[in-house]
Amino acid sequence: MAGVAVREKAHGIIVVTVGKFTPQAHYFANGLLVRLIDGTFLLRTLNKMNEGAVNPR
């Protein structure tokens, strides 16, 4: 994935999982423009967005 980002001149990579990333994944991402979003962060962010949403009912 990092090779594709370099070839395509991407500004970064976002990798999302509903689970957790290993320490090795964090180590790998640390030196690159890779943002890891785990399930806990994803759910917390979605809940915050949902709190601000207008319920059409």
GINOR-V479916 format. One record per run of one state. SS is the DSSP state (alpha for helix, beta for strand, coil for the rest). FROM is the first residue (numbers start at 1). TO is the last residue. If there is no record, write none. Layout:
ss	from	to
SS	FROM	TO
SS	FROM	TO
This chain:
ss	from	to
coil	1	1
alpha	2	7
coil	8	12
beta	13	16
coil	17	22
alpha	23	30
coil	31	33
beta	34	37
coil	38	38
alpha	39	52
coil	53	57
